[in-house]
Amino acid sequence: MNIWIVTTGSSDVKLKTDENWGNLFRNARNQLYDRRFAPTRPPNTDDDEPFLVPARAMGIVYGTQLTGDYYQDLHFPLLDAFSAKLLEKGRTTPDRIILILTNQEAVFNEEEDRKLDKSPYWQDTCTLKPIFEQYFQNKFPKVQKIDYLELEPQSKGEGLDNWDKSLLLVQQAIFSLDFDKNATVYVSHQAGTPAISSAVQFVSLAKFGKKVKFLVSNEYEQKSADVIDSSSYLQGMQVQEAIALLKRYDYQGVERILKDYLQDVSDPLLLEIRDLLKMAVQCNYAKFEDFAKARGDVAKDRLNHWWWIGYEAAYLGVIRLRQGNTVEALFHSFRAVEGLIKEWALDKYKPQIKYSNRNQPNTAYIHDLNLPDGLRHWFNSHKNRDYNNVGLFGKALFTLLEASHSETEWKQNLDIQIVAGNTIGERNSTFHSLRGLTKEDVFKAWDTEIPEQWEARVLGCLNFVSKQKFVSLKSASLMAKVHDELVNAIAHYELQT
């Protein structure tokens, strides 16, 4: 089955001659609010150029007096081009036509509005219905059904030049109909206001996807038309959707949107996007080791340092906050610091580290074996009496870090003092509770008030532990660089679509 969706505009029906206008006009003048609406030609045109009359007036004058002779006065430039294309040899003609008409009576209901020649009221196409009906019966005598959908805004704020309201009206109109799931849908959306045209284009792609084919005519050569496959339109829309998802760091969403374009590709740009997306998804799942290996030589230097993964975890916390996921923002930011302290301990105290299960690093503990004298008090304060060891988790990690630094070093860094005191308590309270968190709760846990202060505090803790001098979490993160590269790659891809 083939369906043709047609938008209509004021220039869809013109006059080949104005000879009969006067007589027909007199019969209908009481409906025209004292307007004469004399047929006009565009300036500086040939004598055979069709005459123009506002659509509502044309429908009132000709649509109510449509005899065979008068019908011959009418000229249909766009519709003729589209119909000729559909009637080409080998192309199946439409079984169903859906005509979108406009009616703004409720918007321009004051008599003063209707007495203005240029009022949008006179551009409405609803009165052209009898003319269109005759046209389609002549061109496509075998058509099974013609649907007439009127877009009827109810106030000036909902007029058909309003993009949002036009989209809603078109959605309601199209979605009110039943469609054959196997139908090919042709759409000619050039007539009417730009808002309606865009709305029909968007709704058609959203509802019918790859089954849509667009009938288009050259603005300056309306005698011919072309059929454009929906793929180019759809691809452009999908790229825009991917860009929107990328702003929310929804890498899986981007991957899902672009998957059809990323399979079995040889284009270098698409290959780059595919590889970057794969890495971004891994990082988003905190699979930092897999991410770094996939990153290749760029990450090789980082992999040689025990501290690199802490900065990735912290930046993931930043992403979660931007996504509005406050619980995970607190979790990842605290985890980044606590996890980095553990990596520090595993590196600094290798001779004293033992594992209850060598294959599970989380089972690491410090045994009383050649323990530095300065840690004797710390060890006795935290040791497990049954096993004479200290597990590397929780409060013991923070006090080990403090015991391993001079009092001056510790007291000079307010960031690490805050996390070892206030933040660890807030973390424990939060993760033993079912309550939600606001952004302010996250900031308060770190004794900060705004995102910039929070990020700076997390960074200060990481730099204290690692002895690095990064100036921001973004500059320290490989994941942030992958995101930026992905943004640039998709921007370049957008230019090609």
Residue, then its C-alpha position, 0 to 999 in steps of 0.5 A: m500500500n502507498i500513502w501520500i501525505v500532502t501539506t497545503g498552502s496559499s499558492d497550491v491553487k492558482l488561476k490560469t485566467d481571471e475572466n470568470w472571477g468577477n461573476l463568481f465573486r459577486n455570488a460569494r461576496n457576502q462571505l468575504y467581509d467586503r474584501r475584493f481580492a482581485p486576482t493578481r500576478p507577481p510583478n515583472t512576469d509574463d502574460d501567461e503567469p498564473f494569477l494569485v488569490p488568497a487560499r480561503a478566498m479562492g475556496i469560497v469563490y471557486g470551491t462553492q461553484l465548481t462546475g467543469d468549465y470553472y474547474q478548467d480555470l484552476h492551475f496546480p503547480l506543486l500538485d501537478a509536479f508531485s502527481a506526475k512523479l507518482l504517475e511515472k512508469g514503474r512507480t505505484t500510485p497512492d492508495r490513500i491520500i492524507l491532505i493537511l488543511t489549515n483553519q484559523e477561524a478561532v484565532f482570527n475571529e474578530e471582524e477587524d482581523r478578517k477585513l485585512d487582506k494580509s491577515p493569516y485568516w485568508q491564507d487558510t486552505c480549509t475552503l479548498k477541500p472541494i477543489f482538492e477533492q476534484y483534483f485527486q479524483n481526476k488524477f488518481p481515480k483508483v485512490q481508495k481513501i482521502d483523509y482531510l485533516e484540519l489544523e485548528p489552533q484555538s488562540k493567537g498564541e497557538g497560531l500556525d507560525n508557532w513551531d511548538k504548537s504546530l508540531l503538537l497539532v500535526q502530531q495529534a492529527i497524524f497520530s489520530l489515524d490508523f496506518d498499514k504497517n507495511a505501507t510506503v509513505y510519500v510526504s510532500h511538506q513544502a506547502g504551508t508555513p515553515a512551522i507546519s512543513s517542519a512539523v510534518q517532516f519531523v512527525s513523518l520520520a518519527k512515525f514511519g522512519k525508513k518507510v518515508k519518501f519525500l516528494v520535493s520540488n525545486e522552488y524555481e522549477q516547480k514543473s519537476a519533482d524528485v523523490i528523496d529517500s528518508s535516510s538522509y533526513l533521518q540520518g540528520m535527525q539521528v545525528q542531532e539526537a546523538i549530539a543531545l545525548l552526548k551533552r548528557y554523557d549518555y554514550q550508550g544512547v549515542e551508540r544505540i542511535l548511530k549503530d546502523y551507521l557504525q556497523d561494517v564501516s570503512d570510513p575513517l571518521l565512522l571508525e573513530i567514532r565507533d572506537l571512541l564510543k566503545m571506550a566511553v561506554q567502558c569508562n562509564y561502567a568504571k571499567f577503567e583498565d579495559f578503557a585504558k588498554a583500548r586507548g592504546d599508546v595515549a594511555k600507556d604512560r598512565l598505566n605505569h602509574w598506580w594513581w591514574i585510576g583515581y582521577e578517572a573515578a573522580y571525573l566519573g563522579v563529575i559526570r554523574l553530578r552533571q547527569g543529576n545522579t547525586v547518589e552516584a556522584l557522592f559515591h564515585s567522588f568518595r570512592a576515588v579518594e578512598g580507592l586511591i589511598k588504597e592504591w597508595a598503600l599497596d604501592k608504599y607498603k608492599p613488604q607488609i601487604k598480604y592477601s587472603n586471596r591473591n586473585q582478589p585485591n580487595t582482600a589485601y591487608i597489612h601484616d605485622l611484618n617489618l612494620p615501620d616504627g612510626l606505624r606501630h601505634w596505628f597498627n595496634s589501634h586497628k588490628n584484628r585481634d584474631y588475625n593480627n592484621v589490619g584490613l585496607f578499607g574504611k577509617a584505617l586507610f585514612t588514619l594510615l595515610e595520616a600516620s604516614h605523613s608529618e603533622t605539618e603536611w597533614k595540617q597544611n592540606l584542608d582537603i584531606q582533613i575534610v574527607a578524612g573527617n566530615t566526608i567519610g561520616e556523610r558517606n557512611s550515613t548516606f549508604h546506610s539510608l534509602r533517602g535521596l540526595t540533592k546537589e547541596d547534600v553532595f556539596k555539604a558532605w565535602d564541606t563545599e557549596i558549589p560544583e567548582q568548590w566540590e571538584a577542587r576539593v576532590l582534586g586536592c585530596l587526589n593530588f595530596v595522595s598521589k603527589q601530582k599537580f593536576v589543575s583540574l579533574k578534567s585535565a587529569s582524566l583520559m576519559a574527558k579527552v575521549h569525550d572531547e574527541l567524540v564531540n569533535a568527531i560527531a560534529h565533523y560527521e554532522l557536516q557530512t550528513 
